[in-house]
């Protein structure tokens, strides 16, 4: 019996496939004999020396294990062989059904799996990208320059005075939540914090209650945070703060002159700093605008090309998105035990729509790359590896070895190819 692809229209026209496979009895027998010999070498049975257990005993004692091992050895091998013969490229592990394995008979089974859809990309040459004018105003530059001044600010103590607007309180504070029923509210403790009296980012209650205080004084007061407070840990909660004033300080900003420019790096004048700031801001705006334009191009490309997506690829992309999100949460300090409490089925469902878009855009870009003969050179991959090596403080050889082992090298090559294809779409849309 030769492998045959099912003729069900839905199965044939979509991404799902099912093939029936028969493995000759002689091949099953040969594999079984090989496994029996391995079992003989390893088996420890009462009354027999190791390596001298008769084959008949092995077959009786380990009958089910032998069947499982035969299936495990032959089914993947013959599945790949028959899929290749039919010109199919599976993108999912096969689901094996109707398994028939009996001594002296061929091994028969059905394998259901998914393949890549046939994609004929439509309309990508007609795509047009938004390319807005990039402009950085003089005020933008001055704001950035003033931000640098703030970073270089120094603070000097004021003796024999009390806190007024514009002064800074060097203080320590303790905050106790006043909502006993709120188990999520945590106490607040801070040492050596600077509080600007009347500052635009200072909570008004701090200004009102600390104004007029002197060094060595302690003030206690309540703060009721609004529901839309930026810090979600405080939103809607009431805290009782005890603030101890250690010193009163005045902020001193450096003058915008050539001496300040030299402190910032290899600059000789403040005008050079302004010029560099403008160029950096223009480059950042250009990068942001280009990224947004490319995102719109891809969205429009997906909208113009409707096709079925293999479920296995969608699930894989959901895994990638969730792993990326959990890594970000871990980097922000979330504990593993808190992550385990998260509703993963709900999170997976929430990622599904974007995962489908990701898979569609990836397949479309790959198809366009084929059409336009876009390739990735070894030099381009090497540059990426060198950049990764610098980031991780490893040698390029070590990075290459690790990525080759876990398939990361192919992922890098595919990502570079997608980026080049996106660049092609962006520039040809002018």
C-alpha positions, 0 to 999 in steps of 0.5 A: 500500500503506498501513501495516499493523501486524503481527497477531502476538499477542505483538507486538500485546499487548506493547510491541513493534510492527512496521509496514510502510511504503511511500513513493510512487515520486513522493516518492522521485523528488522527494527524489532530484532535490533531492539530485542538485541539492545534489550538483551544487553541491558535487561536484568532479570532474575535467573539470567546473567546480564546480556544472556537473557533469551530473545523469547523471554525479552519478547514476552516480558517487554512486548508492549515496550518493544511495540512503543519503541518500534513506533517511536523509531519508525513512524517519524522516519517514514512520515518524513520520507513520505511527506518528502515524496509528496512534496509536503513541508510539515510545519507541525508535529504529526498527530498519529491515528489509526495505528495498527501494529501486529507481529508479522504484519505491516505497521499502518497509521494515519498522520494529520499535520499542517503545511504552509499555505500557498500564497500569491501576494497581491498588491504589494507593489502598489503599497504607499507609505506615509513619509512625513516631514521631519522637523525639530524646533528650536524650542525642542532643542532648548528643552533637551538642553535644559534637561541636560542642565537638570542632570548636571544640577548641584545642591547646596545647603541653606542654613538657618532657613525654612522651606519655601517654594523652589527649595528642596527638602532632603528628607526621609519618609515612612508611609503607612496605608490607611486602608486595612482591608486593602491587602495589596497596599504596601508600606513606603519607606525612603531615605535621603529623598529630595522633595521640591517644594511647589514643584510641578511633579510634587504631590500637593499635600507634600508642598502644603505640609512641608512649607515653612518647616526647618531642618530637624523638624518632622511632619505627619500628614495624609495623602489621598491619591486619585484613582488615575494616579500614575503609580498604580500601586498608590492609585485610589489609596490613602497613606499617612506619611511621617517626613523627617527634614534633614536639610534644606537645599537649593538647586544650582543649574550650570550656565549654558556656556562653552565650559558646560559643553566641555563637561558633556563630552568632546565638545568645544562650544555650546553651539556644537552641543545644540547641533548634536542634539538637533541631529540626534532628535531628527534621527530619532524622529525619522526612525520612529516615523519610518517604523510607524510607516512600515507597520502600516505597510505590513497591516495593509499588506495583510489586509489585501491578502487573505489566507488560512494560517496554520494553527501550529504557527499561531500557537508558536507565535503566542508562546514567543509573545508570552515569553517576551512579555514575561521576561519584561515583567521579570526585568521589572522585578516581578517575582516568579511566584506572582507570575505563576498566579497569572491567568495564562489561558486568558493571556494566551487568548489576548495574544491570539489576534496579534499572533495571527497578524504576526504569522501572516506578515512573516509569511507574506514578507518571506514570499515577497523576499522570494519574488524579489530575490532578497537574500542575506549575506554571510557578512550581514549575519557576521555583523549581527553576531559581532553586535551580539558578542559586544552586548553579551561580552562574549566572543563572536565564535562563542555566540555563533556556537550557541546560536547554531546549537539552538537554531538561533542562527536561522532566526537571525538570518530570517529576521534580517531578511524580513527587515530587508524586505520591509526596507524594500517595501518602504523605499519602493513605495516612494 
